[in-house]
Amino acid sequence: MVSPPARYLVFFQYFGTKYSGVMETSNDQAIAGVQNYLEKAAQNLKPLVPIKFCISSRTDSGVHALCNSAHFDIQRAPGKPAFNEKQLIHCLNYHLRTEPIRSLDVPAMQDAAQFLLGTHDFSTFRSLNSKTAFQPPVRTMLQADIQPSPGFLSHHYENRKLEFWELKFRSRSFLYRQVRRMTGALVAVGQGKLTPHHIKELLEIKDSRAFPSYAMAPPSGLFLKSVEYNEADLDTTVSPAE
């Protein structure tokens, strides 16, 4: 006699950057959904019937989740007991594809950041657009720091002992995509793709086309932290329009 299937409720989190969303996609699609990987991992539980996840909340392509949930049924062979919580978690986590965590040479990044401080022609660190010809490329970088950060996601990864670092830039104004280029270039230094001195050379070239295409940082993870004013900025009287 076949035992009745056991139903489980699981909670899971993911970075959605490399997925088409959480829902299952067909095999002919270039980018799979999170559900595809969950169900592939679940097949290693060797169920009698293929396992299908019923996802509670849909997320779109690229969207992350700190806590999504799904339920599924597992039909085991006769005489096989239901999985306990630890067995289930171990199997799913063991067989799921993990995102690679790269170590960075932070001291090298900090050395490289010093070249960005002060007043420079940042032509190499801006992307070209229709307004490029009308914007002077000289900017003054007041702050370019790389510091340890608690990270607003860090409590979700306490068991992995990950270190979080924050890149902080401060200036009166920035050029188009300047922050993304500076961030990507410093990360490339941390990965060993560039040396700290390459940052100085890129500044001296003053040519947007000389910037390495692989070093553009994605927009995700970048924040506008604040807009500050001093007394001189505020010492202006504006009359209401009549």
N, C-alpha and C positions, 0 to 999 in steps of 0.2 A: 504494500500500500504506500502510495506517494504521500509524503508529509506536505501539509499546506505551506504555501510560501510565507516567508517572514518579511514584514515590511519595516523599512528603516527610514528615519528622517536624518539627513546629514546637512551640516552647515559648511560652507566653503568660501574661500576668498581667492581673488585672482587680479593680476594686472591684465587689463584687457587690450593692451596695445597691439599684440600680435594675433588677436582673435577677431572673428567677424561679429562677435557678440556672444552671448551665453548659449543661445539656442543651437541645436544640431543643424549642420549643413550637409548637403549632398557631397558625394565623393568627387564630383567633377569641379567643385569650387576650389580655387587656389588657396583660400584662407578658411580654416575650419573654425567651428564654434567650440566654446569651452565644453559643452555637453559631449561633443565627439570624444574628447580626451577622457572625460569622466567615465563614459561607457566603455571605452577601450580598456581603461585600468580595471574596471569592475569585472570584465570578463576573466581576469586572472583569479577570481574567486571560484571559477569553474562551476557556474550555475547550470542547471538542466535546461533552462530557458534563457535566452539572451536578456540581459538586464537593460531596461529603459528608464532613464531618469525623467521624472516629472518636475520640471523647474518651477519654482514658485514665482520668480520675478524676472522678467525679460530685461536684458541690457543690450544696448546697441553696440555696434562695432567700435572698438577702442575704449569703451567705458570700463572702469574698474569696479570691483566690489569688495568691500571689507567684510561683508557677511551676507551671502545669498544662501538659499536653502533649496533642497529638493528631496523628494521621497522616491523610493524604488522598492521593488519586491525581488527577493532571492528565493528561487526554488532549488533546494539541494537534493542530492541523491538520497534514497531511502536509508534511514538509520543515521544520517548525518545531522548533528545538532545545529541549531541556528548560531550564527556568528555572534560573539560578544563584541562589545564596543571597541576594545583594544585591538582585536583581530581585524575588524573592519577598517579602522583608522590606519593601522599599519599597512594593510594591503593596498588601500587606495593611495595613500601618500607615497608608498614605495614605487608604485607603477605609474604614477602621474609624471608627466614631463615637468622638470623643474627649470626655472629661469636661471641662467648662469649669473653668478655674482662675481664681478671682477674686482680685484684689489687694485688700488690706485697708489701711485707714488705721490702722496700728499705734499711732502717737503719740496719736491720738484715743482708741483703746481703752485705752491706758495712763492717759490723763487720766481717763477714765470709771471705771476700776477704783479710783481713789483715793477715790471717793465711797462705795465698799463697805467700806472699812477702818473699823475701830472698832466700837462697839456701836450697833446700830440695831434698830428694829422692821422685820423682813424679811417682813412679811405679804404684800406684793406679790410677793415672790420665792419663794413657796411654793405648791404645788398643794394643793387641798383634798382631804381624805380623811376617813375616819371618826374619826381621832384628832386632827383639827385643833383641835377645841374644848378638848382637854385638854393641848395643847402651847403654852407661851408662845412668841410670835413673836420675842422679842428674842434676838439672837445677837451674838457678838463676833467679827468677822472679823480674824484676826491677820495674814493674808497674802492679797493679791490681786494677783498679778504676771503680766505678759505678757513673756516673755523668749525670745530666740532658742533654738532647740533643734535638736540634730542630727537628731532624728526617727528612730525605729527602722526606718522605711521609706526613709529618704533615699538610701541607697546604691543603691536600685532606680531612682532618678530623677535620678542625677547628670547625665545628658546634658540634662535639662530645666532645670537651674539653678534649682530651686525653693527657696524659703525656707520653713523650718518654724518655727513659733512654738508655745510652750507656755504655756497658762494654768494657773496654780497657785493653789489656794485652801487656806487652813489656818484651822481653827477648832476649838474644843473640841467642837462639835456642829453639825449642819446640819439644817435643816427639810426636809420632804418635797419632793424635786425642786428644792431651792434651788440646788444647783450647776448643774443643767441650765439653770435660768432665768438665773442670773448669766452663765453662759457664752454662752448664746444672745443675751442683751441686749448683751454686749460685742462679739460678732461683728456684731450689727446696727449697732452704732456704727461698727465698721470698714467696713461696707458702705455707710454713709451713710444708713441707714434711721432711725437715732436719732442724737441728738447726745450728747456726754458729759453735758450738763446734764440730759438726759432721765432718766439713771440716778438723779440726785438727786431729781428729781420723782417717779419711781416709788417710791422709798423713802418719801417724804413722804406719798404717797397712802394707803399702808398698806391696800391692798385687792387681794386676789389676782385679782379679776376685771378689774382695770385693766391687767394685764400683757398686752402684745401677743401674740396667739396665734401669730404667725409667728416669734416670737423664742425659742420653746422649742427648746433644742438636743437633737438625737437622742442616745440613749444610747451609740451607737457612737462610739468615740474618747475616751470618758471613763474614767479609771482611778482607783481608790482606791490611792494610792501607799503610804501607811503609816499605822499607828496608833501614836502616841507616848504615853509615860507619863513623869511626873515623880516625884520622891521622895514627894511628898504622896499621889499616886495609889497608890503601891505600899506605903505605910506603913499597911497594914490587915491584920490577922490574921483569917484565915477558918478556922473550926473545921469539921472534916469532919462530915457528917451521921451520926447514929447510927442 
